[in-house]
Amino acid sequence: MASVLAVGTAQFAAAQKINGAGATFPAIIYQKWFDEYHKLHPDIQINYQSIGSGGGVAQLTAGTVDFGASDYPLTDDQASKMKVKVLHFPTVLGGVVPAYNIPGITQDLKFTGETLAGIFLGNIKKWNDPSLTKDNPGVKLPNEDIQVVHRSEGSGTTFCFTDYLSKISPEWKSKVGAAGSVSWPVGTGGKGNEAVAGTIKQIPNSIGYVELGYAVQTKMLYGSVRNAAGNFVKCDFNSVTEVAAGAAKTMPADFRVSITNAPEKNAYPITTFTWLLVPTKIPDAGKATAIKGFLQWMLTDGQKFAAGLGYAPLPKEVVAKETKQIAEIK
Amino acid sequence: MATTVLGTAAVRRRTTRTGDELARLITWAFAAGILLVTLLLVWQLWSTSALTRHKFGFHFLFSSTWNPVTEEFGALPFIYGTVVTSFLALMISIPLGLGSAIFLSELAPARISNALTFLVELLAAIPSVIYGLLALFALVPLMRSYGDPLLKHTLGFLPLFKGPAFGFGVLTAGIVLSIMTVPFIISVSREALLAVPREQREAALALGATRWETTWQVVVPYAKLGILGSIFLGLARALGETMAVTMVIGNDPKISASLLDTGYSIAAVIANEFSEAPGATYQSALIELGLVLFFLTVVINGLARLMIVATTKKGSKR
């Protein structure tokens, strides 16, 4: 009892409190990480508020949090508004998959970037459109209208999906563009993965996009997508991590990179990193040491939690590069 | 002896006076506090939306473009969605709520009335996200399989019920909102009806009126202000409702003549997009939508109050 009390007070005396805020997509694993890290280092307590990437960047700019988190890298404009230079640390990877509900169809459909862009632009209106039947021989696609479902709120998932479509389709790029929330040409919006999934289940002949982790956990039917090498790849944690491994070779030093439409043979094309944003100068030396320690742990032991929580772990090539970047925090 | 009695009386009077004064000050401060909060709210919305107010001006209210990528923003589809869903909600909940309130206060035995009123008040306390989920998983399939096809089949010649329908949309949102506003209308209207003096009823009955004539021509007009108050309360909830609406309205910023089509509301778009809105213009546009919602509420409530004044005057002339 006495020792517990003693530990309790010692912990309280030396407690290092660190505040972070940002992206909602990786919030589940971040909470787990900060919790586990607190168990290992009772003197360090990291609070994370999943208020959204936009909010995270805004709070970091205002200097009200010690670090931010975002599903999209900072734009040059955003980076220039920061008082000190901010480093990007990729933490985990996510994949975005096309999920659908067509009565009578239980097999995996094949999509290309062009057909996905066509569907979400409203150019491909029927499931038995020649461009879809051509890629799916042997599947009896119905002569029914396609009902498009998308995310209604701004999200990293939407950014990843629209970023991919912008790379594939010039029409998408000029008419819609890539962003966390866009002006959708067609379709119904659902708030969050759960509402998109719910809406897809509700509406026959519908298609939408959800995060890989969510689709796997809820056992949704989702299709494979043709990658830049011309192979149809079904998304799983391995095919996502492989993308990042390939991208590590050409990755810019600041990790601000989009990894959609990767060239590797077995790469799944709709994938993204999510980033922690850490300032290079942290005035409080104790805080700086604590954050550096956490980053080191996150890149090694922390990665083991990823797959169980629906995220793809970082490949070792990226981990090696990031480990070097930790030294830049002063 | 006499002087001491007088003295204590004077002291007592003085303490009551200071007590009164204190109570007056405190309640005055509370009332002023509410006004202050409202003013601060408006000021905050006004100042933080300066960017888009200057950039788009009044065009913001009449444009139906909402494109975060090109940073072009207009509020019209959201205003339309908010007004139409709230209007639909009241169209359904006023007759339903008033009818129930009349039954509960005039016709039902006291025990049943009390039990039902308790249940109605429970309904008012259910969080809106629960209504939203129920609507998403129960009402939407019902509308898709039965409601929408029935309307298209019978009233499909009207533009209001034309076009594609898959359960989500403005009408479904209106129905959910009506379920959410009805408890307010029932509960407050019932109180107003119960407050009508017994003599009013007895006098009407004595003059040979039937029970229904008494209720409809004497009791309801007497309780009119309370009933209208209950409708305002319902309207306020409908205008500002967020979660339940966003789950069933379809979240598609467009203005369609069809009630079966999808739409969007002001509260829903703010809740959906604010957290992940990068860029100052985008955030400012969402804050300006909040300002628009505030003024919309003021205008609608103002119009409703004018309506009361007009109808009351007409009544008194008679």
Interface residues (C-beta under 8 A of the other chain):
Chain A: T24 I51 G52 S53 G54 G55 V57 Y72 T75 Q78 D145 Q147 S152 E153 G154 S155 G156 V176 G177 A178 A179 G180 S181 V182 S183 W184 G187 T188 G189 G190 K191 A195 G198 T199 Q202 I203
Chain B: T65 W66 N67 P68 V69 T70 L136 F137 V140 P141 R144 P164 F166 G167 F168 T246 M247 G250 N251 D252 P253 T262 Y264 A268 A271 N272 E273 F274 S275 E276 A277 P278 G279 Q283
